[in-house]
Amino acid sequence: MNIKMEVDMSDEKTSDDYVIDFIKAFKAVEDEMEPYKEHRRDLKKNYVENGWLSKEDLRFAVRAYRMMKSGDDFDQFTNIYENISKKVGV
């Protein structure tokens, strides 16, 4: 028994179709995140306006948080930073 399968190529997605699908889904996620991003901006602004922290303090706090979150070894980072800064002279 011979079975022939016909494939309608017009129903198959192209790479461009997948890119468009991805962009639509990505935009939806970005749109959902916007209120949280706005809240984060307001939080930083509040700390600066009240004089509790400077913008530089906030940047370092965020960096420290991200290092802790990713499990980076702070001592190792410090050693590398000190060695590089001595060699570069910065």
PDB file of N, CA, C and O in Angstrom:
ATOM      1  N   MET A   1       0.844  -1.167   0.000  1.00  0.00           N
ATOM      2  CA  MET A   1       0.000   0.000   0.000  1.00  0.00           C
ATOM      3  C   MET A   1       0.895   1.239   0.000  1.00  0.00           C
ATOM      4  O   MET A   1       1.731   1.397   0.889  1.00  0.00           O
ATOM      5  N   ASN A   2       0.733   2.081  -0.950  1.00  0.00           N
ATOM      6  CA  ASN A   2       1.462   3.332  -1.061  1.00  0.00           C
ATOM      7  C   ASN A   2       0.578   4.481  -0.576  1.00  0.00           C
ATOM      8  O   ASN A   2      -0.533   4.683  -1.067  1.00  0.00           O
ATOM      9  N   ILE A   3       1.092   5.216   0.386  1.00  0.00           N
ATOM     10  CA  ILE A   3       0.340   6.364   0.889  1.00  0.00           C
ATOM     11  C   ILE A   3       1.119   7.612   0.517  1.00  0.00           C
ATOM     12  O   ILE A   3       2.293   7.754   0.860  1.00  0.00           O
ATOM     13  N   LYS A   4       0.471   8.488  -0.168  1.00  0.00           N
ATOM     14  CA  LYS A   4       1.093   9.754  -0.521  1.00  0.00           C
ATOM     15  C   LYS A   4       0.615  10.818   0.444  1.00  0.00           C
ATOM     16  O   LYS A   4      -0.577  10.950   0.723  1.00  0.00           O
ATOM     17  N   MET A   5       1.582  11.576   0.948  1.00  0.00           N
ATOM     18  CA  MET A   5       1.234  12.689   1.837  1.00  0.00           C
ATOM     19  C   MET A   5       1.533  13.981   1.099  1.00  0.00           C
ATOM     20  O   MET A   5       2.638  14.194   0.600  1.00  0.00           O
ATOM     21  N   GLU A   6       0.565  14.801   1.043  1.00  0.00           N
ATOM     22  CA  GLU A   6       0.758  16.100   0.430  1.00  0.00           C
ATOM     23  C   GLU A   6       0.895  17.136   1.534  1.00  0.00           C
ATOM     24  O   GLU A   6       0.108  17.179   2.479  1.00  0.00           O
ATOM     25  N   VAL A   7       1.885  17.942   1.390  1.00  0.00           N
ATOM     26  CA  VAL A   7       2.133  18.993   2.363  1.00  0.00           C
ATOM     27  C   VAL A   7       1.847  20.320   1.699  1.00  0.00           C
ATOM     28  O   VAL A   7       2.401  20.653   0.651  1.00  0.00           O
ATOM     29  N   ASP A   8       0.980  21.057   2.329  1.00  0.00           N
ATOM     30  CA  ASP A   8       0.657  22.384   1.829  1.00  0.00           C
ATOM     31  C   ASP A   8       1.692  23.349   2.387  1.00  0.00           C
ATOM     32  O   ASP A   8       1.638  23.698   3.566  1.00  0.00           O
ATOM     33  N   MET A   9       2.621  23.778   1.569  1.00  0.00           N
ATOM     34  CA  MET A   9       3.717  24.644   1.999  1.00  0.00           C
ATOM     35  C   MET A   9       3.226  26.002   2.500  1.00  0.00           C
ATOM     36  O   MET A   9       3.931  26.680   3.248  1.00  0.00           O
ATOM     37  N   SER A  10       2.056  26.389   2.104  1.00  0.00           N
ATOM     38  CA  SER A  10       1.550  27.690   2.524  1.00  0.00           C
ATOM     39  C   SER A  10       1.185  27.693   4.012  1.00  0.00           C
ATOM     40  O   SER A  10       1.076  28.757   4.622  1.00  0.00           O
ATOM     41  N   ASP A  11       0.995  26.493   4.600  1.00  0.00           N
ATOM     42  CA  ASP A  11       0.656  26.416   6.020  1.00  0.00           C
ATOM     43  C   ASP A  11       1.885  26.363   6.921  1.00  0.00           C
ATOM     44  O   ASP A  11       1.756  26.483   8.140  1.00  0.00           O
ATOM     45  N   GLU A  12       3.069  26.188   6.349  1.00  0.00           N
ATOM     46  CA  GLU A  12       4.283  26.108   7.148  1.00  0.00           C
ATOM     47  C   GLU A  12       4.785  27.513   7.447  1.00  0.00           C
ATOM     48  O   GLU A  12       4.740  28.403   6.597  1.00  0.00           O
ATOM     49  N   LYS A  13       5.261  27.690   8.666  1.00  0.00           N
ATOM     50  CA  LYS A  13       5.776  29.001   9.060  1.00  0.00           C
ATOM     51  C   LYS A  13       7.203  29.172   8.564  1.00  0.00           C
ATOM     52  O   LYS A  13       7.998  28.232   8.539  1.00  0.00           O
ATOM     53  N   THR A  14       7.492  30.378   8.179  1.00  0.00           N
ATOM     54  CA  THR A  14       8.844  30.721   7.760  1.00  0.00           C
ATOM     55  C   THR A  14       9.579  31.339   8.939  1.00  0.00           C
ATOM     56  O   THR A  14       8.985  31.629   9.978  1.00  0.00           O
ATOM     57  N   SER A  15      10.843  31.529   8.766  1.00  0.00           N
ATOM     58  CA  SER A  15      11.644  32.178   9.801  1.00  0.00           C
ATOM     59  C   SER A  15      11.099  33.577  10.098  1.00  0.00           C
ATOM     60  O   SER A  15      11.053  34.001  11.253  1.00  0.00           O
ATOM     61  N   ASP A  16      10.694  34.275   9.062  1.00  0.00           N
ATOM     62  CA  ASP A  16      10.117  35.610   9.249  1.00  0.00           C
ATOM     63  C   ASP A  16       8.846  35.550  10.093  1.00  0.00           C
ATOM     64  O   ASP A  16       8.602  36.422  10.927  1.00  0.00           O
ATOM     65  N   ASP A  17       8.040  34.514   9.867  1.00  0.00           N
ATOM     66  CA  ASP A  17       6.816  34.351  10.666  1.00  0.00           C
ATOM     67  C   ASP A  17       7.157  34.166  12.149  1.00  0.00           C
ATOM     68  O   ASP A  17       6.514  34.739  13.028  1.00  0.00           O
ATOM     69  N   TYR A  18       8.187  33.349  12.401  1.00  0.00           N
ATOM     70  CA  TYR A  18       8.596  33.126  13.790  1.00  0.00           C
ATOM     71  C   TYR A  18       9.158  34.401  14.426  1.00  0.00           C
ATOM     72  O   TYR A  18       8.935  34.666  15.608  1.00  0.00           O
ATOM     73  N   VAL A  19       9.882  35.181  13.634  1.00  0.00           N
ATOM     74  CA  VAL A  19      10.403  36.462  14.139  1.00  0.00           C
ATOM     75  C   VAL A  19       9.241  37.363  14.519  1.00  0.00           C
ATOM     76  O   VAL A  19       9.266  37.995  15.576  1.00  0.00           O
ATOM     77  N   ILE A  20       8.242  37.428  13.685  1.00  0.00           N
ATOM     78  CA  ILE A  20       7.072  38.267  13.971  1.00  0.00           C
ATOM     79  C   ILE A  20       6.354  37.771  15.223  1.00  0.00           C
ATOM     80  O   ILE A  20       5.966  38.570  16.074  1.00  0.00           O
ATOM     81  N   ASP A  21       6.174  36.452  15.337  1.00  0.00           N
ATOM     82  CA  ASP A  21       5.548  35.876  16.536  1.00  0.00           C
ATOM     83  C   ASP A  21       6.345  36.226  17.787  1.00  0.00           C
ATOM     84  O   ASP A  21       5.786  36.606  18.816  1.00  0.00           O
ATOM     85  N   PHE A  22       7.674  36.087  17.673  1.00  0.00           N
ATOM     86  CA  PHE A  22       8.544  36.390  18.809  1.00  0.00           C
ATOM     87  C   PHE A  22       8.413  37.848  19.217  1.00  0.00           C
ATOM     88  O   PHE A  22       8.272  38.152  20.401  1.00  0.00           O
ATOM     89  N   ILE A  23       8.460  38.747  18.249  1.00  0.00           N
ATOM     90  CA  ILE A  23       8.374  40.180  18.551  1.00  0.00           C
ATOM     91  C   ILE A  23       7.051  40.507  19.235  1.00  0.00           C
ATOM     92  O   ILE A  23       7.022  41.283  20.191  1.00  0.00           O
ATOM     93  N   LYS A  24       5.973  39.929  18.759  1.00  0.00           N
ATOM     94  CA  LYS A  24       4.661  40.170  19.383  1.00  0.00           C
ATOM     95  C   LYS A  24       4.643  39.681  20.828  1.00  0.00           C
ATOM     96  O   LYS A  24       4.155  40.373  21.721  1.00  0.00           O
ATOM     97  N   ALA A  25       5.181  38.479  21.050  1.00  0.00           N
ATOM     98  CA  ALA A  25       5.217  37.923  22.411  1.00  0.00           C
ATOM     99  C   ALA A  25       6.150  38.737  23.299  1.00  0.00           C
ATOM    100  O   ALA A  25       5.837  38.995  24.461  1.00  0.00           O
ATOM    101  N   PHE A  26       7.294  39.139  22.754  1.00  0.00           N
ATOM    102  CA  PHE A  26       8.264  39.937  23.511  1.00  0.00           C
ATOM    103  C   PHE A  26       7.660  41.277  23.910  1.00  0.00           C
ATOM    104  O   PHE A  26       7.831  41.727  25.043  1.00  0.00           O
ATOM    105  N   LYS A  27       6.955  41.913  22.981  1.00  0.00           N
ATOM    106  CA  LYS A  27       6.302  43.196  23.272  1.00  0.00           C
ATOM    107  C   LYS A  27       5.263  43.019  24.372  1.00  0.00           C
ATOM    108  O   LYS A  27       5.145  43.870  25.254  1.00  0.00           O
ATOM    109  N   ALA A  28       4.516  41.930  24.329  1.00  0.00           N
ATOM    110  CA  ALA A  28       3.505  41.683  25.359  1.00  0.00           C
ATOM    111  C   ALA A  28       4.155  41.562  26.736  1.00  0.00           C
ATOM    112  O   ALA A  28       3.639  42.085  27.723  1.00  0.00           O
ATOM    113  N   VAL A  29       5.289  40.871  26.790  1.00  0.00           N
ATOM    114  CA  VAL A  29       6.006  40.735  28.066  1.00  0.00           C
ATOM    115  C   VAL A  29       6.536  42.095  28.516  1.00  0.00           C
ATOM    116  O   VAL A  29       6.411  42.462  29.684  1.00  0.00           O
ATOM    117  N   GLU A  30       7.123  42.832  27.591  1.00  0.00           N
ATOM    118  CA  GLU A  30       7.629  44.171  27.917  1.00  0.00           C
ATOM    119  C   GLU A  30       6.506  45.061  28.446  1.00  0.00           C
ATOM    120  O   GLU A  30       6.696  45.788  29.421  1.00  0.00           O
ATOM    121  N   ASP A  31       5.353  45.006  27.814  1.00  0.00           N
ATOM    122  CA  ASP A  31       4.215  45.814  28.251  1.00  0.00           C
ATOM    123  C   ASP A  31       3.769  45.425  29.659  1.00  0.00           C
ATOM    124  O   ASP A  31       3.409  46.285  30.463  1.00  0.00           O
ATOM    125  N   GLU A  32       3.796  44.131  29.951  1.00  0.00           N
ATOM    126  CA  GLU A  32       3.420  43.652  31.288  1.00  0.00           C
ATOM    127  C   GLU A  32       4.429  44.096  32.341  1.00  0.00           C
ATOM    128  O   GLU A  32       4.066  44.314  33.497  1.00  0.00           O
ATOM    129  N   MET A  33       5.680  44.230  31.952  1.00  0.00           N
ATOM    130  CA  MET A  33       6.737  44.606  32.893  1.00  0.00           C
ATOM    131  C   MET A  33       6.773  46.110  33.188  1.00  0.00           C
ATOM    132  O   MET A  33       7.304  46.525  34.219  1.00  0.00           O
ATOM    133  N   GLU A  34       6.221  46.913  32.305  1.00  0.00           N
ATOM    134  CA  GLU A  34       6.345  48.369  32.418  1.00  0.00           C
ATOM    135  C   GLU A  34       5.899  48.926  33.769  1.00  0.00           C
ATOM    136  O   GLU A  34       6.604  49.771  34.319  1.00  0.00           O
ATOM    137  N   PRO A  35       4.777  48.503  34.329  1.00  0.00           N
ATOM    138  CA  PRO A  35       4.403  49.048  35.643  1.00  0.00           C
ATOM    139  C   PRO A  35       5.461  48.771  36.723  1.00  0.00           C
ATOM    140  O   PRO A  35       5.685  49.595  37.609  1.00  0.00           O
ATOM    141  N   TYR A  36       6.099  47.612  36.637  1.00  0.00           N
ATOM    142  CA  TYR A  36       7.143  47.275  37.607  1.00  0.00           C
ATOM    143  C   TYR A  36       8.393  48.121  37.392  1.00  0.00           C
ATOM    144  O   TYR A  36       9.047  48.525  38.353  1.00  0.00           O
ATOM    145  N   LYS A  37       8.723  48.385  36.135  1.00  0.00           N
ATOM    146  CA  LYS A  37       9.859  49.249  35.827  1.00  0.00           C
ATOM    147  C   LYS A  37       9.595  50.668  36.341  1.00  0.00           C
ATOM    148  O   LYS A  37      10.480  51.313  36.904  1.00  0.00           O
ATOM    149  N   GLU A  38       8.373  51.135  36.137  1.00  0.00           N
ATOM    150  CA  GLU A  38       7.999  52.468  36.614  1.00  0.00           C
ATOM    151  C   GLU A  38       8.105  52.534  38.138  1.00  0.00           C
ATOM    152  O   GLU A  38       8.590  53.522  38.689  1.00  0.00           O
ATOM    153  N   HIS A  39       7.662  51.507  38.798  1.00  0.00           N
ATOM    154  CA  HIS A  39       7.745  51.440  40.258  1.00  0.00           C
ATOM    155  C   HIS A  39       9.206  51.484  40.709  1.00  0.00           C
ATOM    156  O   HIS A  39       9.533  52.161  41.684  1.00  0.00           O
ATOM    157  N   ARG A  40      10.077  50.771  40.009  1.00  0.00           N
ATOM    158  CA  ARG A  40      11.508  50.760  40.339  1.00  0.00           C
ATOM    159  C   ARG A  40      12.104  52.154  40.148  1.00  0.00           C
ATOM    160  O   ARG A  40      12.894  52.606  40.977  1.00  0.00           O
ATOM    161  N   ARG A  41      11.733  52.838  39.066  1.00  0.00           N
ATOM    162  CA  ARG A  41      12.225  54.206  38.837  1.00  0.00           C
ATOM    163  C   ARG A  41      11.735  55.145  39.945  1.00  0.00           C
ATOM    164  O   ARG A  41      12.494  55.978  40.441  1.00  0.00           O
ATOM    165  N   ASP A  42      10.464  55.003  40.329  1.00  0.00           N
ATOM    166  CA  ASP A  42       9.912  55.840  41.394  1.00  0.00           C
ATOM    167  C   ASP A  42      10.605  55.573  42.729  1.00  0.00           C
ATOM    168  O   ASP A  42      10.849  56.502  43.499  1.00  0.00           O
ATOM    169  N   LEU A  43      10.918  54.325  43.002  1.00  0.00           N
ATOM    170  CA  LEU A  43      11.605  53.962  44.239  1.00  0.00           C
ATOM    171  C   LEU A  43      12.973  54.635  44.312  1.00  0.00           C
ATOM    172  O   LEU A  43      13.328  55.223  45.333  1.00  0.00           O
ATOM    173  N   LYS A  44      13.736  54.547  43.230  1.00  0.00           N
ATOM    174  CA  LYS A  44      15.056  55.192  43.188  1.00  0.00           C
ATOM    175  C   LYS A  44      14.925  56.705  43.349  1.00  0.00           C
ATOM    176  O   LYS A  44      15.665  57.329  44.109  1.00  0.00           O
ATOM    177  N   LYS A  45      13.975  57.276  42.624  1.00  0.00           N
ATOM    178  CA  LYS A  45      13.758  58.730  42.683  1.00  0.00           C
ATOM    179  C   LYS A  45      13.425  59.167  44.100  1.00  0.00           C
ATOM    180  O   LYS A  45      13.918  60.192  44.571  1.00  0.00           O
ATOM    181  N   ASN A  46      12.596  58.397  44.774  1.00  0.00           N
ATOM    182  CA  ASN A  46      12.198  58.706  46.144  1.00  0.00           C
ATOM    183  C   ASN A  46      13.407  58.735  47.084  1.00  0.00           C
ATOM    184  O   ASN A  46      13.531  59.635  47.914  1.00  0.00           O
ATOM    185  N   TYR A  47      14.286  57.756  46.951  1.00  0.00           N
ATOM    186  CA  TYR A  47      15.473  57.695  47.812  1.00  0.00           C
ATOM    187  C   TYR A  47      16.414  58.872  47.558  1.00  0.00           C
ATOM    188  O   TYR A  47      17.018  59.399  48.492  1.00  0.00           O
ATOM    189  N   VAL A  48      16.538  59.279  46.304  1.00  0.00           N
ATOM    190  CA  VAL A  48      17.392  60.419  45.979  1.00  0.00           C
ATOM    191  C   VAL A  48      16.756  61.720  46.460  1.00  0.00           C
ATOM    192  O   VAL A  48      17.427  62.548  47.077  1.00  0.00           O
ATOM    193  N   GLU A  49      15.465  61.904  46.181  1.00  0.00           N
ATOM    194  CA  GLU A  49      14.782  63.139  46.568  1.00  0.00           C
ATOM    195  C   GLU A  49      14.753  63.334  48.083  1.00  0.00           C
ATOM    196  O   GLU A  49      14.825  64.466  48.561  1.00  0.00           O
ATOM    197  N   ASN A  50      14.651  62.253  48.834  1.00  0.00           N
ATOM    198  CA  ASN A  50      14.645  62.357  50.294  1.00  0.00           C
ATOM    199  C   ASN A  50      16.048  62.458  50.880  1.00  0.00           C
ATOM    200  O   ASN A  50      16.208  62.603  52.092  1.00  0.00           O
ATOM    201  N   GLY A  51      17.057  62.384  50.031  1.00  0.00           N
ATOM    202  CA  GLY A  51      18.434  62.530  50.487  1.00  0.00           C
ATOM    203  C   GLY A  51      18.965  61.302  51.214  1.00  0.00           C
ATOM    204  O   GLY A  51      20.002  61.374  51.875  1.00  0.00           O
ATOM    205  N   TRP A  52      18.273  60.187  51.100  1.00  0.00           N
ATOM    206  CA  TRP A  52      18.709  58.976  51.795  1.00  0.00           C
ATOM    207  C   TRP A  52      19.916  58.348  51.107  1.00  0.00           C
ATOM    208  O   TRP A  52      20.822  57.845  51.771  1.00  0.00           O
ATOM    209  N   LEU A  53      19.927  58.378  49.773  1.00  0.00           N
ATOM    210  CA  LEU A  53      21.028  57.838  48.989  1.00  0.00           C
ATOM    211  C   LEU A  53      21.235  58.707  47.758  1.00  0.00           C
ATOM    212  O   LEU A  53      20.300  59.330  47.256  1.00  0.00           O
ATOM    213  N   SER A  54      22.477  58.738  47.280  1.00  0.00           N
ATOM    214  CA  SER A  54      22.760  59.437  46.031  1.00  0.00           C
ATOM    215  C   SER A  54      22.524  58.470  44.865  1.00  0.00           C
ATOM    216  O   SER A  54      22.345  57.268  45.062  1.00  0.00           O
ATOM    217  N   LYS A  55      22.527  59.020  43.660  1.00  0.00           N
ATOM    218  CA  LYS A  55      22.381  58.161  42.487  1.00  0.00           C
ATOM    219  C   LYS A  55      23.529  57.150  42.412  1.00  0.00           C
ATOM    220  O   LYS A  55      23.337  56.000  42.015  1.00  0.00           O
ATOM    221  N   GLU A  56      24.718  57.599  42.799  1.00  0.00           N
ATOM    222  CA  GLU A  56      25.875  56.696  42.803  1.00  0.00           C
ATOM    223  C   GLU A  56      25.691  55.587  43.834  1.00  0.00           C
ATOM    224  O   GLU A  56      26.006  54.428  43.563  1.00  0.00           O
ATOM    225  N   ASP A  57      25.182  55.939  45.018  1.00  0.00           N
ATOM    226  CA  ASP A  57      24.905  54.918  46.040  1.00  0.00           C
ATOM    227  C   ASP A  57      23.926  53.877  45.510  1.00  0.00           C
ATOM    228  O   ASP A  57      24.103  52.679  45.734  1.00  0.00           O
ATOM    229  N   LEU A  58      22.901  54.335  44.813  1.00  0.00           N
ATOM    230  CA  LEU A  58      21.907  53.431  44.254  1.00  0.00           C
ATOM    231  C   LEU A  58      22.522  52.505  43.209  1.00  0.00           C
ATOM    232  O   LEU A  58      22.230  51.309  43.183  1.00  0.00           O
ATOM    233  N   ARG A  59      23.381  53.067  42.342  1.00  0.00           N
ATOM    234  CA  ARG A  59      24.031  52.241  41.318  1.00  0.00           C
ATOM    235  C   ARG A  59      24.854  51.131  41.956  1.00  0.00           C
ATOM    236  O   ARG A  59      24.813  49.981  41.519  1.00  0.00           O
ATOM    237  N   PHE A  60      25.614  51.493  43.011  1.00  0.00           N
ATOM    238  CA  PHE A  60      26.434  50.484  43.684  1.00  0.00           C
ATOM    239  C   PHE A  60      25.570  49.466  44.420  1.00  0.00           C
ATOM    240  O   PHE A  60      25.899  48.280  44.451  1.00  0.00           O
ATOM    241  N   ALA A  61      24.486  49.914  45.004  1.00  0.00           N
ATOM    242  CA  ALA A  61      23.586  48.991  45.700  1.00  0.00           C
ATOM    243  C   ALA A  61      22.980  47.991  44.726  1.00  0.00           C
ATOM    244  O   ALA A  61      22.877  46.802  45.028  1.00  0.00           O
ATOM    245  N   VAL A  62      22.580  48.478  43.557  1.00  0.00           N
ATOM    246  CA  VAL A  62      22.005  47.593  42.538  1.00  0.00           C
ATOM    247  C   VAL A  62      23.065  46.611  42.043  1.00  0.00           C
ATOM    248  O   VAL A  62      22.778  45.428  41.858  1.00  0.00           O
ATOM    249  N   ARG A  63      24.287  47.096  41.828  1.00  0.00           N
ATOM    250  CA  ARG A  63      25.371  46.196  41.401  1.00  0.00           C
ATOM    251  C   ARG A  63      25.636  45.125  42.454  1.00  0.00           C
ATOM    252  O   ARG A  63      25.793  43.949  42.127  1.00  0.00           O
ATOM    253  N   ALA A  64      25.683  45.538  43.713  1.00  0.00           N
ATOM    254  CA  ALA A  64      25.915  44.578  44.803  1.00  0.00           C
ATOM    255  C   ALA A  64      24.797  43.546  44.854  1.00  0.00           C
ATOM    256  O   ALA A  64      25.051  42.352  45.015  1.00  0.00           O
ATOM    257  N   TYR A  65      23.571  44.006  44.719  1.00  0.00           N
ATOM    258  CA  TYR A  65      22.423  43.098  44.718  1.00  0.00           C
ATOM    259  C   TYR A  65      22.537  42.083  43.588  1.00  0.00           C
ATOM    260  O   TYR A  65      22.317  40.889  43.794  1.00  0.00           O
ATOM    261  N   ARG A  66      22.881  42.558  42.395  1.00  0.00           N
ATOM    262  CA  ARG A  66      22.974  41.660  41.234  1.00  0.00           C
ATOM    263  C   ARG A  66      24.118  40.666  41.391  1.00  0.00           C
ATOM    264  O   ARG A  66      24.013  39.515  40.969  1.00  0.00           O
ATOM    265  N   MET A  67      25.205  41.115  41.998  1.00  0.00           N
ATOM    266  CA  MET A  67      26.321  40.193  42.253  1.00  0.00           C
ATOM    267  C   MET A  67      25.898  39.111  43.244  1.00  0.00           C
ATOM    268  O   MET A  67      26.201  37.934  43.048  1.00  0.00           O
ATOM    269  N   MET A  68      25.203  39.506  44.300  1.00  0.00           N
ATOM    270  CA  MET A  68      24.739  38.533  45.284  1.00  0.00           C
ATOM    271  C   MET A  68      23.745  37.571  44.649  1.00  0.00           C
ATOM    272  O   MET A  68      23.806  36.362  44.874  1.00  0.00           O
ATOM    273  N   LYS A  69      22.849  38.106  43.868  1.00  0.00           N
ATOM    274  CA  LYS A  69      21.810  37.302  43.230  1.00  0.00           C
ATOM    275  C   LYS A  69      22.412  36.261  42.286  1.00  0.00           C
ATOM    276  O   LYS A  69      21.931  35.130  42.217  1.00  0.00           O
ATOM    277  N   SER A  70      23.454  36.642  41.568  1.00  0.00           N
ATOM    278  CA  SER A  70      24.065  35.722  40.609  1.00  0.00           C
ATOM    279  C   SER A  70      25.082  34.792  41.264  1.00  0.00           C
ATOM    280  O   SER A  70      25.619  33.894  40.614  1.00  0.00           O
ATOM    281  N   GLY A  71      25.345  35.010  42.556  1.00  0.00           N
ATOM    282  CA  GLY A  71      26.278  34.137  43.268  1.00  0.00           C
ATOM    283  C   GLY A  71      27.733  34.472  43.026  1.00  0.00           C
ATOM    284  O   GLY A  71      28.603  33.637  43.273  1.00  0.00           O
ATOM    285  N   ASP A  72      28.023  35.677  42.548  1.00  0.00           N
ATOM    286  CA  ASP A  72      29.403  36.079  42.321  1.00  0.00           C
ATOM    287  C   ASP A  72      30.155  36.133  43.644  1.00  0.00           C
ATOM    288  O   ASP A  72      29.599  36.507  44.676  1.00  0.00           O
ATOM    289  N   ASP A  73      31.421  35.754  43.595  1.00  0.00           N
ATOM    290  CA  ASP A  73      32.288  35.790  44.774  1.00  0.00           C
ATOM    291  C   ASP A  73      32.871  37.195  44.880  1.00  0.00           C
ATOM    292  O   ASP A  73      33.703  37.593  44.065  1.00  0.00           O
ATOM    293  N   PHE A  74      32.432  37.941  45.884  1.00  0.00           N
ATOM    294  CA  PHE A  74      32.846  39.334  46.028  1.00  0.00           C
ATOM    295  C   PHE A  74      34.340  39.445  46.299  1.00  0.00           C
ATOM    296  O   PHE A  74      34.995  40.343  45.771  1.00  0.00           O
ATOM    297  N   ASP A  75      34.889  38.552  47.111  1.00  0.00           N
ATOM    298  CA  ASP A  75      36.325  38.598  47.406  1.00  0.00           C
ATOM    299  C   ASP A  75      37.144  38.387  46.138  1.00  0.00           C
ATOM    300  O   ASP A  75      38.139  39.075  45.915  1.00  0.00           O
ATOM    301  N   GLN A  76      36.727  37.443  45.317  1.00  0.00           N
ATOM    302  CA  GLN A  76      37.422  37.195  44.063  1.00  0.00           C
ATOM    303  C   GLN A  76      37.311  38.417  43.150  1.00  0.00           C
ATOM    304  O   GLN A  76      38.290  38.815  42.518  1.00  0.00           O
ATOM    305  N   PHE A  77      36.130  39.002  43.085  1.00  0.00           N
ATOM    306  CA  PHE A  77      35.924  40.205  42.283  1.00  0.00           C
ATOM    307  C   PHE A  77      36.839  41.330  42.771  1.00  0.00           C
ATOM    308  O   PHE A  77      37.474  42.014  41.968  1.00  0.00           O
ATOM    309  N   THR A  78      36.902  41.514  44.091  1.00  0.00           N
ATOM    310  CA  THR A  78      37.731  42.567  44.674  1.00  0.00           C
ATOM    311  C   THR A  78      39.201  42.361  44.328  1.00  0.00           C
ATOM    312  O   THR A  78      39.894  43.307  43.955  1.00  0.00           O
ATOM    313  N   ASN A  79      39.673  41.128  44.451  1.00  0.00           N
ATOM    314  CA  ASN A  79      41.078  40.837  44.125  1.00  0.00           C
ATOM    315  C   ASN A  79      41.378  41.139  42.664  1.00  0.00           C
ATOM    316  O   ASN A  79      42.393  41.761  42.350  1.00  0.00           O
ATOM    317  N   ILE A  80      40.507  40.705  41.783  1.00  0.00           N
ATOM    318  CA  ILE A  80      40.707  40.956  40.353  1.00  0.00           C
ATOM    319  C   ILE A  80      40.660  42.446  40.071  1.00  0.00           C
ATOM    320  O   ILE A  80      41.486  42.966  39.321  1.00  0.00           O
ATOM    321  N   TYR A  81      39.694  43.139  40.672  1.00  0.00           N
ATOM    322  CA  TYR A  81      39.555  44.584  40.462  1.00  0.00           C
ATOM    323  C   TYR A  81      40.814  45.318  40.919  1.00  0.00           C
ATOM    324  O   TYR A  81      41.316  46.192  40.212  1.00  0.00           O
ATOM    325  N   GLU A  82      41.327  44.964  42.104  1.00  0.00           N
ATOM    326  CA  GLU A  82      42.528  45.626  42.633  1.00  0.00           C
ATOM    327  C   GLU A  82      43.737  45.360  41.754  1.00  0.00           C
ATOM    328  O   GLU A  82      44.523  46.270  41.488  1.00  0.00           O
ATOM    329  N   ASN A  83      43.896  44.118  41.298  1.00  0.00           N
ATOM    330  CA  ASN A  83      45.031  43.782  40.430  1.00  0.00           C
ATOM    331  C   ASN A  83      44.965  44.536  39.112  1.00  0.00           C
ATOM    332  O   ASN A  83      45.974  45.056  38.634  1.00  0.00           O
ATOM    333  N   ILE A  84      43.790  44.593  38.535  1.00  0.00           N
ATOM    334  CA  ILE A  84      43.648  45.292  37.259  1.00  0.00           C
ATOM    335  C   ILE A  84      43.862  46.787  37.435  1.00  0.00           C
ATOM    336  O   ILE A  84      44.535  47.415  36.618  1.00  0.00           O
ATOM    337  N   SER A  85      43.302  47.364  38.488  1.00  0.00           N
ATOM    338  CA  SER A  85      43.445  48.815  38.673  1.00  0.00           C
ATOM    339  C   SER A  85      44.889  49.213  38.927  1.00  0.00           C
ATOM    340  O   SER A  85      45.297  50.309  38.542  1.00  0.00           O
ATOM    341  N   LYS A  86      45.680  48.344  39.571  1.00  0.00           N
ATOM    342  CA  LYS A  86      47.105  48.631  39.789  1.00  0.00           C
ATOM    343  C   LYS A  86      47.857  48.598  38.475  1.00  0.00           C
ATOM    344  O   LYS A  86      48.710  49.449  38.221  1.00  0.00           O
ATOM    345  N   LYS A  87      47.542  47.613  37.630  1.00  0.00           N
ATOM    346  CA  LYS A  87      48.234  47.462  36.354  1.00  0.00           C
ATOM    347  C   LYS A  87      47.843  48.523  35.341  1.00  0.00           C
ATOM    348  O   LYS A  87      48.670  48.977  34.551  1.00  0.00           O
ATOM    349  N   VAL A  88      46.590  48.910  35.369  1.00  0.00           N
ATOM    350  CA  VAL A  88      46.096  49.907  34.420  1.00  0.00           C
ATOM    351  C   VAL A  88      46.386  51.317  34.913  1.00  0.00           C
ATOM    352  O   VAL A  88      46.546  52.243  34.118  1.00  0.00           O
ATOM    353  N   GLY A  89      46.452  51.471  36.213  1.00  0.00           N
ATOM    354  CA  GLY A  89      46.736  52.777  36.793  1.00  0.00           C
ATOM    355  C   GLY A  89      45.510  53.673  36.882  1.00  0.00           C
ATOM    356  O   GLY A  89      45.621  54.898  36.844  1.00  0.00           O
ATOM    357  N   VAL A  90      44.382  53.077  36.996  1.00  0.00           N
ATOM    358  CA  VAL A  90      43.141  53.850  37.086  1.00  0.00           C
ATOM    359  C   VAL A  90      42.766  54.039  38.530  1.00  0.00           C
ATOM    360  O   VAL A  90      41.749  54.666  38.827  1.00  0.00           O
TER     361      VAL A  90
END
